[in-house]
Amino acid sequence: MTANPTEYQKAQDEIRALEERLQRLQQTDPIGAKGFTKAGIRKMIARLHEELAVYEGSEEARQSGSH
């Protein structure tokens, strides 16, 4: 769970790294090859996006609550 700005940045960096890895796999392996690996990477990216969305929502709630 992303709980602070440092973890948020690390999650964004991890997403970028996973997207780059997925891009390399798509270029080097034809459609159908290494499908489980590609699907796993996509799931990890989706999970990280969900964590970031939860964090962003909690930050918005904190900021709007202090106004």
N, CA, C, O and CB atoms as a CASP TS submission, in Angstrom:
PFRMAT TS
TARGET T0000
AUTHOR 0000-0000-0000
METHOD Language model
MODEL 1
PARENT N/A
ATOM      1  N   MET     1       0.840  -1.183   0.000  1.00  0.00           N
ATOM      2  CA  MET     1       0.000   0.000   0.000  1.00  0.00           C
ATOM      3  C   MET     1       0.880   1.239   0.000  1.00  0.00           C
ATOM      4  O   MET     1       1.823   1.334   0.785  1.00  0.00           O
ATOM      5  CB  MET     1      -0.953   0.002   1.213  1.00  0.00           C
ATOM      6  N   THR     2       0.588   2.154  -0.843  1.00  0.00           N
ATOM      7  CA  THR     2       1.326   3.407  -0.937  1.00  0.00           C
ATOM      8  C   THR     2       0.846   4.337   0.169  1.00  0.00           C
ATOM      9  O   THR     2      -0.337   4.667   0.253  1.00  0.00           O
ATOM     10  CB  THR     2       1.148   4.065  -2.339  1.00  0.00           C
ATOM     11  N   ALA     3       1.795   4.760   1.025  1.00  0.00           N
ATOM     12  CA  ALA     3       1.390   5.534   2.201  1.00  0.00           C
ATOM     13  C   ALA     3       2.007   6.927   2.270  1.00  0.00           C
ATOM     14  O   ALA     3       1.601   7.742   3.100  1.00  0.00           O
ATOM     15  CB  ALA     3       1.749   4.781   3.437  1.00  0.00           C
ATOM     16  N   ASN     4       2.990   7.211   1.402  1.00  0.00           N
ATOM     17  CA  ASN     4       3.625   8.519   1.460  1.00  0.00           C
ATOM     18  C   ASN     4       4.198   8.879   0.087  1.00  0.00           C
ATOM     19  O   ASN     4       4.260   8.027  -0.799  1.00  0.00           O
ATOM     20  CB  ASN     4       4.735   8.540   2.540  1.00  0.00           C
ATOM     21  N   PRO     5       4.615  10.128  -0.093  1.00  0.00           N
ATOM     22  CA  PRO     5       5.121  10.564  -1.403  1.00  0.00           C
ATOM     23  C   PRO     5       6.317   9.753  -1.910  1.00  0.00           C
ATOM     24  O   PRO     5       6.452   9.547  -3.116  1.00  0.00           O
ATOM     25  CB  PRO     5       5.509  12.013  -1.331  1.00  0.00           C
ATOM     26  N   THR     6       7.179   9.293  -1.012  1.00  0.00           N
ATOM     27  CA  THR     6       8.335   8.498  -1.428  1.00  0.00           C
ATOM     28  C   THR     6       7.886   7.171  -2.023  1.00  0.00           C
ATOM     29  O   THR     6       8.386   6.763  -3.071  1.00  0.00           O
ATOM     30  CB  THR     6       9.281   8.254  -0.241  1.00  0.00           C
ATOM     31  N   GLU     7       6.950   6.494  -1.367  1.00  0.00           N
ATOM     32  CA  GLU     7       6.424   5.233  -1.881  1.00  0.00           C
ATOM     33  C   GLU     7       5.662   5.456  -3.184  1.00  0.00           C
ATOM     34  O   GLU     7       5.695   4.610  -4.078  1.00  0.00           O
ATOM     35  CB  GLU     7       5.514   4.568  -0.840  1.00  0.00           C
ATOM     36  N   TYR     8       4.983   6.578  -3.291  1.00  0.00           N
ATOM     37  CA  TYR     8       4.257   6.934  -4.511  1.00  0.00           C
ATOM     38  C   TYR     8       5.235   7.043  -5.677  1.00  0.00           C
ATOM     39  O   TYR     8       4.982   6.503  -6.754  1.00  0.00           O
ATOM     40  CB  TYR     8       3.480   8.265  -4.325  1.00  0.00           C
ATOM     41  N   GLN     9       6.344   7.737  -5.466  1.00  0.00           N
ATOM     42  CA  GLN     9       7.356   7.898  -6.516  1.00  0.00           C
ATOM     43  C   GLN     9       7.967   6.544  -6.882  1.00  0.00           C
ATOM     44  O   GLN     9       8.198   6.265  -8.059  1.00  0.00           O
ATOM     45  CB  GLN     9       8.463   8.879  -6.059  1.00  0.00           C
ATOM     46  N   LYS    10       8.229   5.704  -5.877  1.00  0.00           N
ATOM     47  CA  LYS    10       8.786   4.386  -6.152  1.00  0.00           C
ATOM     48  C   LYS    10       7.817   3.549  -6.984  1.00  0.00           C
ATOM     49  O   LYS    10       8.241   2.818  -7.879  1.00  0.00           O
ATOM     50  CB  LYS    10       9.121   3.664  -4.844  1.00  0.00           C
ATOM     51  N   ALA    11       6.530   3.652  -6.696  1.00  0.00           N
ATOM     52  CA  ALA    11       5.525   2.912  -7.461  1.00  0.00           C
ATOM     53  C   ALA    11       5.482   3.412  -8.905  1.00  0.00           C
ATOM     54  O   ALA    11       5.361   2.613  -9.833  1.00  0.00           O
ATOM     55  CB  ALA    11       4.132   3.047  -6.802  1.00  0.00           C
ATOM     56  N   GLN    12       5.579   4.727  -9.098  1.00  0.00           N
ATOM     57  CA  GLN    12       5.604   5.272 -10.459  1.00  0.00           C
ATOM     58  C   GLN    12       6.836   4.793 -11.218  1.00  0.00           C
ATOM     59  O   GLN    12       6.750   4.470 -12.403  1.00  0.00           O
ATOM     60  CB  GLN    12       5.573   6.807 -10.423  1.00  0.00           C
ATOM     61  N   ASP    13       7.980   4.745 -10.542  1.00  0.00           N
ATOM     62  CA  ASP    13       9.207   4.254 -11.164  1.00  0.00           C
ATOM     63  C   ASP    13       9.065   2.783 -11.539  1.00  0.00           C
ATOM     64  O   ASP    13       9.513   2.361 -12.605  1.00  0.00           O
ATOM     65  CB  ASP    13      10.407   4.450 -10.223  1.00  0.00           C
ATOM     66  N   GLU    14       8.445   2.011 -10.665  1.00  0.00           N
ATOM     67  CA  GLU    14       8.235   0.595 -10.928  1.00  0.00           C
ATOM     68  C   GLU    14       7.310   0.399 -12.134  1.00  0.00           C
ATOM     69  O   GLU    14       7.541  -0.486 -12.958  1.00  0.00           O
ATOM     70  CB  GLU    14       7.651  -0.097  -9.687  1.00  0.00           C
ATOM     71  N   ILE    15       6.275   1.218 -12.233  1.00  0.00           N
ATOM     72  CA  ILE    15       5.371   1.136 -13.391  1.00  0.00           C
ATOM     73  C   ILE    15       6.150   1.396 -14.675  1.00  0.00           C
ATOM     74  O   ILE    15       6.001   0.665 -15.654  1.00  0.00           O
ATOM     75  CB  ILE    15       4.198   2.151 -13.254  1.00  0.00           C
ATOM     76  N   ARG    16       6.979   2.437 -14.672  1.00  0.00           N
ATOM     77  CA  ARG    16       7.770   2.749 -15.871  1.00  0.00           C
ATOM     78  C   ARG    16       8.676   1.580 -16.243  1.00  0.00           C
ATOM     79  O   ARG    16       8.779   1.221 -17.415  1.00  0.00           O
ATOM     80  CB  ARG    16       8.614   4.020 -15.648  1.00  0.00           C
ATOM     81  N   ALA    17       9.330   0.990 -15.251  1.00  0.00           N
ATOM     82  CA  ALA    17      10.224  -0.135 -15.510  1.00  0.00           C
ATOM     83  C   ALA    17       9.448  -1.329 -16.072  1.00  0.00           C
ATOM     84  O   ALA    17       9.907  -1.991 -17.002  1.00  0.00           O
ATOM     85  CB  ALA    17      10.964  -0.539 -14.222  1.00  0.00           C
ATOM     86  N   LEU    18       8.274  -1.600 -15.504  1.00  0.00           N
ATOM     87  CA  LEU    18       7.460  -2.707 -15.994  1.00  0.00           C
ATOM     88  C   LEU    18       6.959  -2.448 -17.410  1.00  0.00           C
ATOM     89  O   LEU    18       6.928  -3.358 -18.238  1.00  0.00           O
ATOM     90  CB  LEU    18       6.281  -2.947 -15.061  1.00  0.00           C
ATOM     91  N   GLU    19       6.567  -1.207 -17.684  1.00  0.00           N
ATOM     92  CA  GLU    19       6.107  -0.872 -19.037  1.00  0.00           C
ATOM     93  C   GLU    19       7.236  -1.030 -20.048  1.00  0.00           C
ATOM     94  O   GLU    19       7.008  -1.490 -21.167  1.00  0.00           O
ATOM     95  CB  GLU    19       5.557   0.565 -19.081  1.00  0.00           C
ATOM     96  N   GLU    20       8.458  -0.649 -19.659  1.00  0.00           N
ATOM     97  CA  GLU    20       9.608  -0.826 -20.546  1.00  0.00           C
ATOM     98  C   GLU    20       9.883  -2.305 -20.779  1.00  0.00           C
ATOM     99  O   GLU    20      10.166  -2.722 -21.903  1.00  0.00           O
ATOM    100  CB  GLU    20      10.853  -0.140 -19.960  1.00  0.00           C
ATOM    101  N   ARG    21       9.800  -3.092 -19.718  1.00  0.00           N
ATOM    102  CA  ARG    21      10.005  -4.544 -19.841  1.00  0.00           C
ATOM    103  C   ARG    21       8.959  -5.160 -20.765  1.00  0.00           C
ATOM    104  O   ARG    21       9.286  -5.988 -21.614  1.00  0.00           O
ATOM    105  CB  ARG    21       9.950  -5.221 -18.454  1.00  0.00           C
ATOM    106  N   LEU    22       7.713  -4.758 -20.599  1.00  0.00           N
ATOM    107  CA  LEU    22       6.640  -5.259 -21.444  1.00  0.00           C
ATOM    108  C   LEU    22       6.886  -4.865 -22.901  1.00  0.00           C
ATOM    109  O   LEU    22       6.685  -5.672 -23.809  1.00  0.00           O
ATOM    110  CB  LEU    22       5.277  -4.724 -20.962  1.00  0.00           C
ATOM    111  N   GLN    23       7.316  -3.637 -23.118  1.00  0.00           N
ATOM    112  CA  GLN    23       7.613  -3.160 -24.469  1.00  0.00           C
ATOM    113  C   GLN    23       8.703  -4.020 -25.115  1.00  0.00           C
ATOM    114  O   GLN    23       8.581  -4.409 -26.277  1.00  0.00           O
ATOM    115  CB  GLN    23       8.048  -1.678 -24.435  1.00  0.00           C
ATOM    116  N   ARG    24       9.768  -4.315 -24.363  1.00  0.00           N
ATOM    117  CA  ARG    24      10.849  -5.150 -24.895  1.00  0.00           C
ATOM    118  C   ARG    24      10.338  -6.541 -25.235  1.00  0.00           C
ATOM    119  O   ARG    24      10.688  -7.090 -26.280  1.00  0.00           O
ATOM    120  CB  ARG    24      12.005  -5.245 -23.890  1.00  0.00           C
ATOM    121  N   LEU    25       9.517  -7.116 -24.367  1.00  0.00           N
ATOM    122  CA  LEU    25       8.963  -8.442 -24.630  1.00  0.00           C
ATOM    123  C   LEU    25       8.109  -8.435 -25.889  1.00  0.00           C
ATOM    124  O   LEU    25       8.165  -9.370 -26.688  1.00  0.00           O
ATOM    125  CB  LEU    25       8.136  -8.924 -23.437  1.00  0.00           C
ATOM    126  N   GLN    26       7.326  -7.389 -26.065  1.00  0.00           N
ATOM    127  CA  GLN    26       6.457  -7.308 -27.235  1.00  0.00           C
ATOM    128  C   GLN    26       7.274  -7.177 -28.515  1.00  0.00           C
ATOM    129  O   GLN    26       6.858  -7.658 -29.569  1.00  0.00           O
ATOM    130  CB  GLN    26       5.493  -6.129 -27.102  1.00  0.00           C
ATOM    131  N   GLN    27       8.422  -6.535 -28.431  1.00  0.00           N
ATOM    132  CA  GLN    27       9.264  -6.368 -29.608  1.00  0.00           C
ATOM    133  C   GLN    27      10.040  -7.633 -29.934  1.00  0.00           C
ATOM    134  O   GLN    27      10.230  -7.963 -31.105  1.00  0.00           O
ATOM    135  CB  GLN    27      10.222  -5.217 -29.405  1.00  0.00           C
ATOM    136  N   THR    28      10.492  -8.348 -28.901  1.00  0.00           N
ATOM    137  CA  THR    28      11.355  -9.507 -29.133  1.00  0.00           C
ATOM    138  C   THR    28      10.590 -10.803 -29.306  1.00  0.00           C
ATOM    139  O   THR    28      11.101 -11.736 -29.926  1.00  0.00           O
ATOM    140  CB  THR    28      12.317  -9.656 -28.002  1.00  0.00           C
ATOM    141  N   ASP    29       9.388 -10.889 -28.782  1.00  0.00           N
ATOM    142  CA  ASP    29       8.619 -12.127 -28.839  1.00  0.00           C
ATOM    143  C   ASP    29       7.307 -11.885 -29.574  1.00  0.00           C
ATOM    144  O   ASP    29       6.571 -10.954 -29.248  1.00  0.00           O
ATOM    145  CB  ASP    29       8.353 -12.675 -27.419  1.00  0.00           C
ATOM    146  N   PRO    30       7.015 -12.721 -30.563  1.00  0.00           N
ATOM    147  CA  PRO    30       5.783 -12.545 -31.335  1.00  0.00           C
ATOM    148  C   PRO    30       4.537 -12.756 -30.483  1.00  0.00           C
ATOM    149  O   PRO    30       4.604 -13.271 -29.367  1.00  0.00           O
ATOM    150  CB  PRO    30       5.764 -13.502 -32.513  1.00  0.00           C
ATOM    151  N   ILE    31       3.410 -12.350 -31.035  1.00  0.00           N
ATOM    152  CA  ILE    31       2.132 -12.523 -30.341  1.00  0.00           C
ATOM    153  C   ILE    31       1.966 -13.999 -30.000  1.00  0.00           C
ATOM    154  O   ILE    31       2.184 -14.872 -30.840  1.00  0.00           O
ATOM    155  CB  ILE    31       0.933 -12.009 -31.213  1.00  0.00           C
ATOM    156  N   GLY    32       1.587 -14.257 -28.785  1.00  0.00           N
ATOM    157  CA  GLY    32       1.390 -15.631 -28.324  1.00  0.00           C
ATOM    158  C   GLY    32       2.585 -16.172 -27.559  1.00  0.00           C
ATOM    159  O   GLY    32       2.417 -17.019 -26.682  1.00  0.00           O
ATOM    160  N   ALA    33       3.788 -15.704 -27.871  1.00  0.00           N
ATOM    161  CA  ALA    33       4.972 -16.158 -27.153  1.00  0.00           C
ATOM    162  C   ALA    33       5.075 -15.415 -25.827  1.00  0.00           C
ATOM    163  O   ALA    33       4.805 -14.217 -25.750  1.00  0.00           O
ATOM    164  CB  ALA    33       6.250 -15.946 -28.003  1.00  0.00           C
ATOM    165  N   LYS    34       5.457 -16.118 -24.818  1.00  0.00           N
ATOM    166  CA  LYS    34       5.618 -15.556 -23.474  1.00  0.00           C
ATOM    167  C   LYS    34       4.367 -14.823 -23.011  1.00  0.00           C
ATOM    168  O   LYS    34       4.452 -13.804 -22.325  1.00  0.00           O
ATOM    169  CB  LYS    34       6.808 -14.609 -23.441  1.00  0.00           C
ATOM    170  N   GLY    35       3.230 -15.336 -23.382  1.00  0.00           N
ATOM    171  CA  GLY    35       1.964 -14.703 -23.031  1.00  0.00           C
ATOM    172  C   GLY    35       1.732 -14.593 -21.544  1.00  0.00           C
ATOM    173  O   GLY    35       1.198 -13.591 -21.069  1.00  0.00           O
ATOM    174  N   PHE    36       2.134 -15.630 -20.788  1.00  0.00           N
ATOM    175  CA  PHE    36       1.938 -15.582 -19.338  1.00  0.00           C
ATOM    176  C   PHE    36       2.809 -14.499 -18.716  1.00  0.00           C
ATOM    177  O   PHE    36       2.381 -13.816 -17.785  1.00  0.00           O
ATOM    178  CB  PHE    36       2.254 -16.947 -18.703  1.00  0.00           C
ATOM    179  N   THR    37       4.019 -14.339 -19.221  1.00  0.00           N
ATOM    180  CA  THR    37       4.898 -13.300 -18.698  1.00  0.00           C
ATOM    181  C   THR    37       4.302 -11.923 -18.964  1.00  0.00           C
ATOM    182  O   THR    37       4.264 -11.080 -18.068  1.00  0.00           O
ATOM    183  CB  THR    37       6.301 -13.409 -19.324  1.00  0.00           C
ATOM    184  N   LYS    38       3.840 -11.692 -20.177  1.00  0.00           N
ATOM    185  CA  LYS    38       3.237 -10.412 -20.536  1.00  0.00           C
ATOM    186  C   LYS    38       1.996 -10.138 -19.698  1.00  0.00           C
ATOM    187  O   LYS    38       1.791  -9.019 -19.228  1.00  0.00           O
ATOM    188  CB  LYS    38       2.884 -10.386 -22.022  1.00  0.00           C
ATOM    189  N   ALA    39       1.175 -11.157 -19.514  1.00  0.00           N
ATOM    190  CA  ALA    39      -0.040 -10.988 -18.710  1.00  0.00           C
ATOM    191  C   ALA    39       0.318 -10.668 -17.256  1.00  0.00           C
ATOM    192  O   ALA    39      -0.332  -9.838 -16.621  1.00  0.00           O
ATOM    193  CB  ALA    39      -0.916 -12.262 -18.778  1.00  0.00           C
ATOM    194  N   GLY    40       1.332 -11.316 -16.746  1.00  0.00           N
ATOM    195  CA  GLY    40       1.768 -11.056 -15.374  1.00  0.00           C
ATOM    196  C   GLY    40       2.251  -9.629 -15.196  1.00  0.00           C
ATOM    197  O   GLY    40       1.950  -8.979 -14.194  1.00  0.00           O
ATOM    198  N   ILE    41       3.004  -9.148 -16.177  1.00  0.00           N
ATOM    199  CA  ILE    41       3.492  -7.769 -16.114  1.00  0.00           C
ATOM    200  C   ILE    41       2.324  -6.799 -16.168  1.00  0.00           C
ATOM    201  O   ILE    41       2.298  -5.814 -15.431  1.00  0.00           O
ATOM    202  CB  ILE    41       4.479  -7.482 -17.262  1.00  0.00           C
ATOM    203  N   ARG    42       1.360  -7.071 -17.035  1.00  0.00           N
ATOM    204  CA  ARG    42       0.182  -6.195 -17.121  1.00  0.00           C
ATOM    205  C   ARG    42      -0.580  -6.174 -15.794  1.00  0.00           C
ATOM    206  O   ARG    42      -1.071  -5.125 -15.378  1.00  0.00           O
ATOM    207  CB  ARG    42      -0.754  -6.656 -18.262  1.00  0.00           C
ATOM    208  N   LYS    43      -0.679  -7.320 -15.134  1.00  0.00           N
ATOM    209  CA  LYS    43      -1.377  -7.389 -13.836  1.00  0.00           C
ATOM    210  C   LYS    43      -0.626  -6.575 -12.789  1.00  0.00           C
ATOM    211  O   LYS    43      -1.247  -5.876 -11.988  1.00  0.00           O
ATOM    212  CB  LYS    43      -1.522  -8.862 -13.363  1.00  0.00           C
ATOM    213  N   MET    44       0.708  -6.658 -12.786  1.00  0.00           N
ATOM    214  CA  MET    44       1.493  -5.878 -11.823  1.00  0.00           C
ATOM    215  C   MET    44       1.312  -4.385 -12.071  1.00  0.00           C
ATOM    216  O   MET    44       1.188  -3.606 -11.126  1.00  0.00           O
ATOM    217  CB  MET    44       2.988  -6.255 -11.907  1.00  0.00           C
ATOM    218  N   ILE    45       1.295  -3.985 -13.350  1.00  0.00           N
ATOM    219  CA  ILE    45       1.081  -2.577 -13.686  1.00  0.00           C
ATOM    220  C   ILE    45      -0.295  -2.131 -13.201  1.00  0.00           C
ATOM    221  O   ILE    45      -0.431  -1.058 -12.613  1.00  0.00           O
ATOM    222  CB  ILE    45       1.217  -2.348 -15.213  1.00  0.00           C
ATOM    223  N   ALA    46      -1.311  -2.951 -13.447  1.00  0.00           N
ATOM    224  CA  ALA    46      -2.678  -2.606 -13.023  1.00  0.00           C
ATOM    225  C   ALA    46      -2.763  -2.483 -11.500  1.00  0.00           C
ATOM    226  O   ALA    46      -3.413  -1.571 -10.989  1.00  0.00           O
ATOM    227  CB  ALA    46      -3.683  -3.669 -13.524  1.00  0.00           C
ATOM    228  N   ARG    47      -2.114  -3.388 -10.779  1.00  0.00           N
ATOM    229  CA  ARG    47      -2.127  -3.336  -9.311  1.00  0.00           C
ATOM    230  C   ARG    47      -1.483  -2.048  -8.815  1.00  0.00           C
ATOM    231  O   ARG    47      -1.998  -1.401  -7.902  1.00  0.00           O
ATOM    232  CB  ARG    47      -1.396  -4.559  -8.716  1.00  0.00           C
ATOM    233  N   LEU    48      -0.359  -1.677  -9.415  1.00  0.00           N
ATOM    234  CA  LEU    48       0.307  -0.438  -9.008  1.00  0.00           C
ATOM    235  C   LEU    48      -0.544   0.786  -9.317  1.00  0.00           C
ATOM    236  O   LEU    48      -0.592   1.724  -8.522  1.00  0.00           O
ATOM    237  CB  LEU    48       1.659  -0.314  -9.700  1.00  0.00           C
ATOM    238  N   HIS    49      -1.215   0.784 -10.465  1.00  0.00           N
ATOM    239  CA  HIS    49      -2.111   1.898 -10.793  1.00  0.00           C
ATOM    240  C   HIS    49      -3.238   1.997  -9.764  1.00  0.00           C
ATOM    241  O   HIS    49      -3.630   3.099  -9.379  1.00  0.00           O
ATOM    242  CB  HIS    49      -2.696   1.726 -12.215  1.00  0.00           C
ATOM    243  N   GLU    50      -3.755   0.869  -9.324  1.00  0.00           N
ATOM    244  CA  GLU    50      -4.812   0.879  -8.304  1.00  0.00           C
ATOM    245  C   GLU    50      -4.298   1.457  -7.001  1.00  0.00           C
ATOM    246  O   GLU    50      -4.981   2.260  -6.365  1.00  0.00           O
ATOM    247  CB  GLU    50      -5.353  -0.536  -8.068  1.00  0.00           C
ATOM    248  N   GLU    51      -3.090   1.055  -6.596  1.00  0.00           N
ATOM    249  CA  GLU    51      -2.510   1.586  -5.360  1.00  0.00           C
ATOM    250  C   GLU    51      -2.328   3.100  -5.454  1.00  0.00           C
ATOM    251  O   GLU    51      -2.631   3.830  -4.510  1.00  0.00           O
ATOM    252  CB  GLU    51      -1.159   0.907  -5.064  1.00  0.00           C
ATOM    253  N   LEU    52      -1.833   3.562  -6.597  1.00  0.00           N
ATOM    254  CA  LEU    52      -1.629   4.999  -6.771  1.00  0.00           C
ATOM    255  C   LEU    52      -2.958   5.747  -6.736  1.00  0.00           C
ATOM    256  O   LEU    52      -3.036   6.842  -6.179  1.00  0.00           O
ATOM    257  CB  LEU    52      -0.899   5.281  -8.090  1.00  0.00           C
ATOM    258  N   ALA    53      -3.993   5.173  -7.319  1.00  0.00           N
ATOM    259  CA  ALA    53      -5.312   5.808  -7.308  1.00  0.00           C
ATOM    260  C   ALA    53      -5.841   5.930  -5.888  1.00  0.00           C
ATOM    261  O   ALA    53      -6.422   6.957  -5.535  1.00  0.00           O
ATOM    262  CB  ALA    53      -6.301   5.013  -8.171  1.00  0.00           C
ATOM    263  N   VAL    54      -5.652   4.908  -5.072  1.00  0.00           N
ATOM    264  CA  VAL    54      -6.095   4.956  -3.671  1.00  0.00           C
ATOM    265  C   VAL    54      -5.337   6.058  -2.938  1.00  0.00           C
ATOM    266  O   VAL    54      -5.925   6.847  -2.198  1.00  0.00           O
ATOM    267  CB  VAL    54      -5.876   3.580  -2.966  1.00  0.00           C
ATOM    268  N   TYR    55      -4.024   6.099  -3.156  1.00  0.00           N
ATOM    269  CA  TYR    55      -3.209   7.127  -2.497  1.00  0.00           C
ATOM    270  C   TYR    55      -3.640   8.524  -2.941  1.00  0.00           C
ATOM    271  O   TYR    55      -3.812   9.421  -2.115  1.00  0.00           O
ATOM    272  CB  TYR    55      -1.711   6.911  -2.804  1.00  0.00           C
ATOM    273  N   GLU    56      -3.812   8.700  -4.255  1.00  0.00           N
ATOM    274  CA  GLU    56      -4.227  10.007  -4.766  1.00  0.00           C
ATOM    275  C   GLU    56      -5.579  10.408  -4.186  1.00  0.00           C
ATOM    276  O   GLU    56      -5.783  11.573  -3.845  1.00  0.00           O
ATOM    277  CB  GLU    56      -4.294   9.989  -6.303  1.00  0.00           C
ATOM    278  N   GLY    57      -6.491   9.468  -4.072  1.00  0.00           N
ATOM    279  CA  GLY    57      -7.798   9.755  -3.488  1.00  0.00           C
ATOM    280  C   GLY    57      -7.685  10.165  -2.036  1.00  0.00           C
ATOM    281  O   GLY    57      -8.376  11.080  -1.588  1.00  0.00           O
ATOM    282  N   SER    58      -6.815   9.492  -1.295  1.00  0.00           N
ATOM    283  CA  SER    58      -6.660   9.840   0.118  1.00  0.00           C
ATOM    284  C   SER    58      -5.990  11.199   0.266  1.00  0.00           C
ATOM    285  O   SER    58      -6.325  11.948   1.183  1.00  0.00           O
ATOM    286  CB  SER    58      -5.845   8.764   0.853  1.00  0.00           C
ATOM    287  N   GLU    59      -5.056  11.533  -0.611  1.00  0.00           N
ATOM    288  CA  GLU    59      -4.419  12.849  -0.573  1.00  0.00           C
ATOM    289  C   GLU    59      -5.433  13.947  -0.884  1.00  0.00           C
ATOM    290  O   GLU    59      -5.436  14.992  -0.233  1.00  0.00           O
ATOM    291  CB  GLU    59      -3.248  12.910  -1.569  1.00  0.00           C
ATOM    292  N   GLU    60      -6.294  13.713  -1.879  1.00  0.00           N
ATOM    293  CA  GLU    60      -7.332  14.704  -2.213  1.00  0.00           C
ATOM    294  C   GLU    60      -8.270  14.906  -1.031  1.00  0.00           C
ATOM    295  O   GLU    60      -8.657  16.033  -0.721  1.00  0.00           O
ATOM    296  CB  GLU    60      -8.136  14.260  -3.460  1.00  0.00           C
ATOM    297  N   ALA    61      -8.633  13.813  -0.376  1.00  0.00           N
ATOM    298  CA  ALA    61      -9.532  13.908   0.771  1.00  0.00           C
ATOM    299  C   ALA    61      -8.881  14.700   1.904  1.00  0.00           C
ATOM    300  O   ALA    61      -9.541  15.510   2.555  1.00  0.00           O
ATOM    301  CB  ALA    61      -9.929  12.504   1.261  1.00  0.00           C
ATOM    302  N   ARG    62      -7.605  14.473   2.137  1.00  0.00           N
ATOM    303  CA  ARG    62      -6.903  15.215   3.188  1.00  0.00           C
ATOM    304  C   ARG    62      -6.817  16.698   2.859  1.00  0.00           C
ATOM    305  O   ARG    62      -7.009  17.553   3.724  1.00  0.00           O
ATOM    306  CB  ARG    62      -5.501  14.648   3.393  1.00  0.00           C
ATOM    307  N   GLN    63      -6.523  16.989   1.590  1.00  0.00           N
ATOM    308  CA  GLN    63      -6.375  18.396   1.191  1.00  0.00           C
ATOM    309  C   GLN    63      -7.718  19.119   1.219  1.00  0.00           C
ATOM    310  O   GLN    63      -7.786  20.266   1.662  1.00  0.00           O
ATOM    311  CB  GLN    63      -5.755  18.494  -0.214  1.00  0.00           C
ATOM    312  N   SER    64      -8.779  18.478   0.759  1.00  0.00           N
ATOM    313  CA  SER    64     -10.078  19.139   0.766  1.00  0.00           C
ATOM    314  C   SER    64     -10.635  19.248   2.184  1.00  0.00           C
ATOM    315  O   SER    64     -11.436  20.138   2.469  1.00  0.00           O
ATOM    316  CB  SER    64     -11.061  18.384  -0.129  1.00  0.00           C
ATOM    317  N   GLY    65     -10.218  18.355   3.066  1.00  0.00           N
ATOM    318  CA  GLY    65     -10.664  18.431   4.445  1.00  0.00           C
ATOM    319  C   GLY    65     -10.003  19.535   5.226  1.00  0.00           C
ATOM    320  O   GLY    65     -10.533  19.982   6.243  1.00  0.00           O
ATOM    321  N   SER    66      -8.834  19.991   4.759  1.00  0.00           N
ATOM    322  CA  SER    66      -8.131  21.043   5.472  1.00  0.00           C
ATOM    323  C   SER    66      -8.511  22.435   4.977  1.00  0.00           C
ATOM    324  O   SER    66      -8.019  23.428   5.513  1.00  0.00           O
ATOM    325  CB  SER    66      -6.644  20.843   5.343  1.00  0.00           C
ATOM    326  N   HIS    67      -9.363  22.528   3.979  1.00  0.00           N
ATOM    327  CA  HIS    67      -9.766  23.842   3.436  1.00  0.00           C
ATOM    328  C   HIS    67     -11.011  24.338   4.073  1.00  0.00           C
ATOM    329  O   HIS    67     -11.488  25.422   3.736  1.00  0.00           O
ATOM    330  CB  HIS    67      -9.967  23.777   1.947  1.00  0.00           C
TER
END
